[in-house]
Amino acid sequence: MKTITGGVCAPKGFMAGGIRCGIKQGLQKNDLALIYSKEFCSAAAVFTENKVKAASVLVSQENIANGKLRAVIANSGNANACTGKHGMDAARRMAHLIADELSIAPSEAVVASTGVIGVPLPIEAIEKNISALKASLRSDEAGHTAALEAIMTTDTRKKDIAVEVEIDGKIVRIGAMAKGSGMIHPNMATMLCFITTDAAITPSALDCALRYAVNHSFNRLTVDGDTSTNDMAVIMANGEAENNPVIGYQGSGIKNRGYEIFCRALEHVCVELTRMMARDGEGATKLITVTVSGAQSEEKAVLLAKSAASSSLVKTACFGADANWGRVLCAMGYSGADFDPSKVSVGFRSSAGEIQVCSEGQTVNFSEERAKEILSREEIEILIGLSEGNYKVSVWSCDLSYDYIKINGDYRS
Amino acid sequence: MKTITGGVCAPKGFMAGGIRCGIKQGLQKNDLALIYSKEFCSAAAVFTENKVKAASVLVSQENIANGKLRAVIANSGNANACTGKHGMDAARRMAHLIADELSIAPSEAVVASTGVIGVPLPIEAIEKNISALKASLRSDEAGHTAALEAIMTTDTRKKDIAVEVEIDGKIVRIGAMAKGSGMIHPNMATMLCFITTDAAITPSALDCALRYAVNHSFNRLTVDGDTSTNDMAVIMANGEAENNPVIGYQGSGIKNRGYEIFCRALEHVCVELTRMMARDGEGATKLITVTVSGAQSEEKAVLLAKSAASSSLVKTACFGADANWGRVLCAMGYSGADFDPSKVSVGFRSSAGEIQVCSEGQTVNFSEERAKEILSREEIEILIGLSEGNYKVSVWSCDLSYDYIKINGDYRS
């Protein structure tokens, strides 16, 4: 697997662009993005599980039902959620406008929105600028970047990646962009992720590979415990790499070698985006990886790791570089998972080294200064051992800092 | 029902005291508390549901098994949790030390601890000062206050209340103290609550009344989502009011009029303490009450209200006095409760007035300035209407401020 440049434009046959249409008020930033494939694509998507779904989610669920897509249109600055019939009409209109402009069917377009909830989407701003949006399409990295900038809200860093792998002697590329910083929590929250690939792959294999990758990445990310109304991860595959079609179902014997390669590459793409999102959690100063090992099952390991990773007290302790492992055990204790506290070990790791702070559920003699040194780095790992089995799982989070309050205390103004 | 002074010493026959024994380092504050009844008491208690339980919780569960108590000994500055066999020995020793001093059985003493997790409890400090602790006992409000001060950690306000009611022509008193600010979450977290009453009441009625009161108060409180290893609420009843014994089981027809009066009074005591704890949440600037009405069931109403009350985004919006009702709907959406978003109404209320901001799941025209004025008060209420049924429930929370990070980023130093 090789990391390459180009983002969503790295795979053959994809174009992207972004412009400013004026939805984001008072900011001279892009707020309308487009990703487009000249050829027909197989597509798969995963959407928010929030009971309150944005209009864009409802319309996109309809449009992707047949597994075919050619375009993604996305705006930032307005979530178009809790906006009733007007919101549904506006989301459908977005799909129609871009479909007309690109001469595709409206059902071939996914619609995504992110921003403030409950404010009517100013669809006229999109209508007025729809030709300019099409005109912004480019097949190089500049197109990718313009689109990526147009989906960012409180994000402080760009989140994108592209990789290439070889399948049956053919180069297959996967490119991706994501936005999301606050409100990211299992499962899938205020996160938009658009993935392109030139792999030839059956629709069911694409769907299985996406769900597998999302479960092992975005669904193991927690920033502030809130899950949003607008999340989606979408993948489009146009087959232009001309590999033998990738075939497979997760967990079954029916898969070819291409599926394994593709799946691993897609998981890598999603995990890297997940780590970028955790690092860019609102106000975050640190990327926290919580790794639970020695678990009886994957489910239990995930439950325990997420509980520790979500705890406000663990997150503030990490912010303060305080080796307060008692908070880790306490968070495990209210996770709902059954485990033996007297067998638990806890350690901390970073580029500065590794230290064990708890063994068999009790403190061990350790140097507080050494622990503080390790926890002061920008990427830290909390290592939890259960001594019950062989399952090992990582989840990602970030610390909770003053700036989280600053960003969210007055987000709308 | 009349509010009276005296705290846990208000009911006849109870004494309390508190001293400094040196467990809290570097602070000239009380850290060892005692509550004592000269007569035998019926007793009931509710403990943390955290899988990781402090030694004090495990020992107290043993001691209260027979429903009899005469004393509570509590320390702050050390949680005696995750401390293994040494911790269990220390908790048992605390019970023995105070039992010897008071000439009661060790099983008649409840042991409580609060403070940092994972550090061995310096039991020698308690041993050395156990006579002084007994000597500090007083039957007036000063004794109550000395004990209350000794259980406070990051609390910035004292939490206590006493009431009197009339049962069968006799005056019956209930007095209570509580500590807790951070880590308070359903169910029952880093919260200590000690309640005394001179009511004559059967052990089973006392147990039912306590569980009912706790479910309608402390278990509807959320500060930071963490639940602790050390929580307990304990009530002792010595019968000195000489009322006809209170008899009753919650939810059954078998109860006398005294039960209803006692139950309502105990619920009031616990709700008032809950509101004090919410207002004193770590770094909190506001008390938030979330009231869900029009629900199909009490369970659903609680689930929805707690989800909104726990959301970091809702809490920071309240801190910023930002009428961001979309975050309220979003939090309801991921609560797991089934409801129709298109029927939801949201409003805000405080001493400055009331304003509706969402109707039928959509925004209504409202004045942002007026909403900000209402949300700027120290006590605010989020009103959620479901239009599905007749159940109405309130839960309590507080906002999330810069000071939460400050307090918890370096709690141990």
HADDOCK unambig.tbl for C-alpha pairs under 7 A between the chains (distance, minus, plus):
assign (segid A and resid 50 and name CA) (segid B and resid 333 and name CA) 4.91 0.50 0.50
assign (segid A and resid 50 and name CA) (segid B and resid 334 and name CA) 4.78 0.50 0.50
assign (segid A and resid 51 and name CA) (segid B and resid 333 and name CA) 4.25 0.50 0.50
assign (segid A and resid 51 and name CA) (segid B and resid 334 and name CA) 6.17 0.50 0.50
assign (segid A and resid 52 and name CA) (segid B and resid 330 and name CA) 6.21 0.50 0.50
assign (segid A and resid 52 and name CA) (segid B and resid 333 and name CA) 4.87 0.50 0.50
assign (segid A and resid 52 and name CA) (segid B and resid 341 and name CA) 6.21 0.50 0.50
assign (segid A and resid 82 and name CA) (segid B and resid 361 and name CA) 5.71 0.50 0.50
assign (segid A and resid 82 and name CA) (segid B and resid 362 and name CA) 5.21 0.50 0.50
assign (segid A and resid 83 and name CA) (segid B and resid 362 and name CA) 5.37 0.50 0.50
assign (segid A and resid 84 and name CA) (segid B and resid 362 and name CA) 6.16 0.50 0.50
assign (segid A and resid 117 and name CA) (segid B and resid 326 and name CA) 4.90 0.50 0.50
assign (segid A and resid 118 and name CA) (segid B and resid 326 and name CA) 5.72 0.50 0.50
assign (segid A and resid 118 and name CA) (segid B and resid 362 and name CA) 6.32 0.50 0.50
assign (segid A and resid 118 and name CA) (segid B and resid 363 and name CA) 5.72 0.50 0.50
assign (segid A and resid 224 and name CA) (segid B and resid 312 and name CA) 6.45 0.50 0.50
assign (segid A and resid 226 and name CA) (segid B and resid 311 and name CA) 6.34 0.50 0.50
assign (segid A and resid 226 and name CA) (segid B and resid 331 and name CA) 6.73 0.50 0.50
assign (segid A and resid 227 and name CA) (segid B and resid 334 and name CA) 6.47 0.50 0.50
assign (segid A and resid 228 and name CA) (segid B and resid 330 and name CA) 6.16 0.50 0.50
assign (segid A and resid 229 and name CA) (segid B and resid 330 and name CA) 6.19 0.50 0.50
assign (segid A and resid 311 and name CA) (segid B and resid 226 and name CA) 6.32 0.50 0.50
assign (segid A and resid 312 and name CA) (segid B and resid 224 and name CA) 6.46 0.50 0.50
assign (segid A and resid 313 and name CA) (segid B and resid 408 and name CA) 6.50 0.50 0.50
assign (segid A and resid 316 and name CA) (segid B and resid 405 and name CA) 6.04 0.50 0.50
assign (segid A and resid 316 and name CA) (segid B and resid 408 and name CA) 5.72 0.50 0.50
assign (segid A and resid 316 and name CA) (segid B and resid 409 and name CA) 4.65 0.50 0.50
assign (segid A and resid 317 and name CA) (segid B and resid 408 and name CA) 6.45 0.50 0.50
assign (segid A and resid 317 and name CA) (segid B and resid 409 and name CA) 4.88 0.50 0.50
assign (segid A and resid 317 and name CA) (segid B and resid 410 and name CA) 6.57 0.50 0.50
assign (segid A and resid 319 and name CA) (segid B and resid 409 and name CA) 5.94 0.50 0.50
assign (segid A and resid 320 and name CA) (segid B and resid 409 and name CA) 4.33 0.50 0.50
assign (segid A and resid 320 and name CA) (segid B and resid 410 and name CA) 5.50 0.50 0.50
assign (segid A and resid 322 and name CA) (segid B and resid 410 and name CA) 6.42 0.50 0.50
assign (segid A and resid 326 and name CA) (segid B and resid 117 and name CA) 4.91 0.50 0.50
assign (segid A and resid 326 and name CA) (segid B and resid 118 and name CA) 5.69 0.50 0.50
assign (segid A and resid 330 and name CA) (segid B and resid 52 and name CA) 6.20 0.50 0.50
assign (segid A and resid 330 and name CA) (segid B and resid 228 and name CA) 6.18 0.50 0.50
assign (segid A and resid 330 and name CA) (segid B and resid 229 and name CA) 6.20 0.50 0.50
assign (segid A and resid 331 and name CA) (segid B and resid 226 and name CA) 6.72 0.50 0.50
assign (segid A and resid 333 and name CA) (segid B and resid 50 and name CA) 4.91 0.50 0.50
assign (segid A and resid 333 and name CA) (segid B and resid 51 and name CA) 4.26 0.50 0.50
assign (segid A and resid 333 and name CA) (segid B and resid 52 and name CA) 4.89 0.50 0.50
assign (segid A and resid 334 and name CA) (segid B and resid 50 and name CA) 4.79 0.50 0.50
assign (segid A and resid 334 and name CA) (segid B and resid 51 and name CA) 6.18 0.50 0.50
assign (segid A and resid 334 and name CA) (segid B and resid 227 and name CA) 6.45 0.50 0.50
assign (segid A and resid 341 and name CA) (segid B and resid 52 and name CA) 6.23 0.50 0.50
assign (segid A and resid 361 and name CA) (segid B and resid 82 and name CA) 5.76 0.50 0.50
assign (segid A and resid 362 and name CA) (segid B and resid 82 and name CA) 5.23 0.50 0.50
assign (segid A and resid 362 and name CA) (segid B and resid 83 and name CA) 5.39 0.50 0.50
assign (segid A and resid 362 and name CA) (segid B and resid 84 and name CA) 6.18 0.50 0.50
assign (segid A and resid 362 and name CA) (segid B and resid 118 and name CA) 6.34 0.50 0.50
assign (segid A and resid 363 and name CA) (segid B and resid 118 and name CA) 5.74 0.50 0.50
assign (segid A and resid 401 and name CA) (segid B and resid 405 and name CA) 6.05 0.50 0.50
assign (segid A and resid 402 and name CA) (segid B and resid 402 and name CA) 5.28 0.50 0.50
assign (segid A and resid 402 and name CA) (segid B and resid 405 and name CA) 6.09 0.50 0.50
assign (segid A and resid 405 and name CA) (segid B and resid 316 and name CA) 6.04 0.50 0.50
assign (segid A and resid 405 and name CA) (segid B and resid 401 and name CA) 6.04 0.50 0.50
assign (segid A and resid 405 and name CA) (segid B and resid 402 and name CA) 6.09 0.50 0.50
assign (segid A and resid 408 and name CA) (segid B and resid 313 and name CA) 6.52 0.50 0.50
assign (segid A and resid 408 and name CA) (segid B and resid 316 and name CA) 5.72 0.50 0.50
assign (segid A and resid 408 and name CA) (segid B and resid 317 and name CA) 6.43 0.50 0.50
assign (segid A and resid 409 and name CA) (segid B and resid 316 and name CA) 4.67 0.50 0.50
assign (segid A and resid 409 and name CA) (segid B and resid 317 and name CA) 4.87 0.50 0.50
assign (segid A and resid 409 and name CA) (segid B and resid 319 and name CA) 5.94 0.50 0.50
assign (segid A and resid 409 and name CA) (segid B and resid 320 and name CA) 4.30 0.50 0.50
assign (segid A and resid 410 and name CA) (segid B and resid 317 and name CA) 6.57 0.50 0.50
assign (segid A and resid 410 and name CA) (segid B and resid 320 and name CA) 5.49 0.50 0.50
assign (segid A and resid 410 and name CA) (segid B and resid 322 and name CA) 6.39 0.50 0.50
